[in-house]
Amino acid sequence: MDRNNIIGLVLIFIIFAGSFWLMKPSEQEIQAEKARQDSTERVEKGLSPIKDSLQQIVESNEVDSAKLNEPFGASSFGEEELIKLENDKIIATVSTKGGRIKSVELKGQQNFDGNPLILFDGDHNTFGLEFNVPGKAVNTNDLYFKSQGGDNSALTMRLNYSDNQYIDYIYSLEKDSYNVGLTIETKGIQNALDVKSKNILLNWETILTQKEKNISGERDKSSIYYRDVEGNIDNLSESKDDDETVEQPVNWIAFKQHYFSNILSSKEGFNNVNLTARAGTSDNIVKLYKAKAELSNNGKDQSYNLNFFFGPNQYNTLKAEGNDYNKIINMGWGPISWINRFITVPIFDFLDGFALSYGIVILILTVLLKGAMFPLTYKSYLSMAKMRVLKPQLDEIKAKVGEDNPMLLQQEQMKLYKQAGVNPLGGCLPLVLQMPFTLAFFFFFPNLFELRGESFLWVKDLSTYDSAISFAPIAFGIDHISLMCVLMTITTLLTTWYNNTTSGASAVGQMKYIGYIMPLMFFFLLNNFPAGLNYYYLLAAVFTFLTQVIIRQFIDDDKILEKIEAFKKKPQAEKKPNSFQKRMEDMMRQQQAAQQKKNK
């Protein structure tokens, strides 16, 4: 082999080596080919092919490059990290994505199914600031924050715009508290805002999942509450979807669920608040809440002092927090609310201090109420006894006058009442005075957090219905029978029967059936209500029956009739008509005059 041949072979080797080096596939091409082979293998196995990896890489590079050049571009990418804040009452998990509280667990509390109670969790909760910078609408909920360090009681999350422009979320959690403090600080962000729109909005959304056995009852007692700067408390509808725009600045917004609430308050106040509440559309969704508000903006670096309350709707707990938080618990309206706030709650708290079973507490509460009402009850039964002994004389008047002249019949009856000194409504007025107390408990027990999860006798949870018998839903969605409600209904019917037989009411035509129809109607109404409420009504019916039996033993109809006859013999001058009789006489005279005028 001569020199020329050697040179030729060397050149050919150099050309081949250079060709291999210049034409070798790039890393992207290797990944693309690997993806094609994987896709072919998936097709051969009957699976759907994956997207061309080269296309994915090209598109990803284009998107990444574009986003990185946008405002907050570097914060658009990252991996979510979870950091816990914890004390004796709650565990708040903060996510680096959005820098928000992702979930809150209440220690010592459980759902109806026995699982730990999570007030909200994961993507069910949204919280962040919304504002515009040139060329982009920013939502901090979608961006990645970086932890600046902290411990299980304090944490700072930072969202960088540049080295000297950022947003800090500073969290703090005190010991033995349901409150998580949140200070939002904006450094230099005001200079980055779009000149056309310098508003900073706060957006808070959540989906409340089922916590209680009776989800329909849970929905009916869940809503958004708020307090404006003038101290007015208002709420969206509990029974239907609702939207509201609040013109007054707002101190706090409460996402209330039946027995628990998430309350966000602000020292600076929220402006132009838009609230939305929607009922759940799936079996385990209670409500969907949205709140959007403007934060104050003076064109300088801002510090917003916010506070989250994550805790139970326990009257004393909320009252201790201040800010009228306790008013999100529905204690009724007007006098009913006053009875619950100033009488029922203090007495219940006093009894609760003895660490008794709540079944015993309700029993004692019922005895105290019935004891306080006994004078009115006795007066009512005495008045009914007077009407009972007068019934033969009323029947005589009816037979003498006839039913063809109702006005004359009414006049003669009123004349007899006046002569006998009897008020025909005397038996009703004491019962009317007791009615506010009966209605007060209708609001008190269904909202009483202390009953949640507490058992008594066969009832596993006094805060919800006891389903002694369960079955497939039938008419009106009824799928169970509450034994406590059944016992309450039977006792009420028994009391009605005894009252009718001892008062002579059985002779009053169809009116006697009303007392039997009402308890049956209330059975269908109260069958879904908490066993604690039905237990109270059961005790009330039992004590009412016993009171009737006892009083009946001390009331002598013959002696009452003697007193009435003695009163009749008194001179007319000594018989001063009571206010009711006077009003009835005036009304009858007016009716008589109108009738005479009509006849003319």
Secondary structure as GFF3:
##gff-version 3
##sequence-region A 1 600
A	DSSP	alpha_helix	3	23	.	.	.	ID=ss1
A	DSSP	alpha_helix	27	44	.	.	.	ID=ss2
A	DSSP	alpha_helix	53	68	.	.	.	ID=ss3
A	DSSP	three_ten_helix	73	76	.	.	.	ID=ss4
A	DSSP	beta_strand	82	86	.	.	.	ID=ss5
A	DSSP	beta_strand	90	95	.	.	.	ID=ss6
A	DSSP	beta_strand	101	110	.	.	.	ID=ss7
A	DSSP	beta_strand	116	120	.	.	.	ID=ss8
A	DSSP	three_ten_helix	122	124	.	.	.	ID=ss9
A	DSSP	beta_strand	125	133	.	.	.	ID=ss10
A	DSSP	beta_strand	136	139	.	.	.	ID=ss11
A	DSSP	three_ten_helix	140	142	.	.	.	ID=ss12
A	DSSP	beta_strand	146	151	.	.	.	ID=ss13
A	DSSP	beta_strand	154	162	.	.	.	ID=ss14
A	DSSP	beta_strand	165	173	.	.	.	ID=ss15
A	DSSP	beta_strand	179	187	.	.	.	ID=ss16
A	DSSP	three_ten_helix	189	192	.	.	.	ID=ss17
A	DSSP	beta_strand	200	209	.	.	.	ID=ss18
A	DSSP	alpha_helix	215	220	.	.	.	ID=ss19
A	DSSP	beta_strand	223	228	.	.	.	ID=ss20
A	DSSP	beta_strand	233	235	.	.	.	ID=ss21
A	DSSP	beta_strand	242	246	.	.	.	ID=ss22
A	DSSP	beta_strand	250	256	.	.	.	ID=ss23
A	DSSP	beta_strand	260	279	.	.	.	ID=ss24
A	DSSP	beta_strand	285	295	.	.	.	ID=ss25
A	DSSP	beta_strand	302	312	.	.	.	ID=ss26
A	DSSP	alpha_helix	315	321	.	.	.	ID=ss27
A	DSSP	three_ten_helix	325	328	.	.	.	ID=ss28
A	DSSP	alpha_helix	335	339	.	.	.	ID=ss29
A	DSSP	pi_helix	340	344	.	.	.	ID=ss30
A	DSSP	alpha_helix	345	352	.	.	.	ID=ss31
A	DSSP	alpha_helix	358	401	.	.	.	ID=ss32
A	DSSP	alpha_helix	406	420	.	.	.	ID=ss33
A	DSSP	alpha_helix	429	444	.	.	.	ID=ss34
A	DSSP	three_ten_helix	445	447	.	.	.	ID=ss35
A	DSSP	three_ten_helix	449	451	.	.	.	ID=ss36
A	DSSP	beta_strand	469	470	.	.	.	ID=ss37
A	DSSP	three_ten_helix	475	477	.	.	.	ID=ss38
A	DSSP	beta_strand	480	481	.	.	.	ID=ss39
A	DSSP	alpha_helix	483	503	.	.	.	ID=ss40
A	DSSP	three_ten_helix	505	507	.	.	.	ID=ss41
A	DSSP	three_ten_helix	509	513	.	.	.	ID=ss42
A	DSSP	alpha_helix	514	526	.	.	.	ID=ss43
A	DSSP	alpha_helix	531	554	.	.	.	ID=ss44
A	DSSP	alpha_helix	557	568	.	.	.	ID=ss45
A	DSSP	three_ten_helix	572	574	.	.	.	ID=ss46
A	DSSP	alpha_helix	579	599	.	.	.	ID=ss47
###
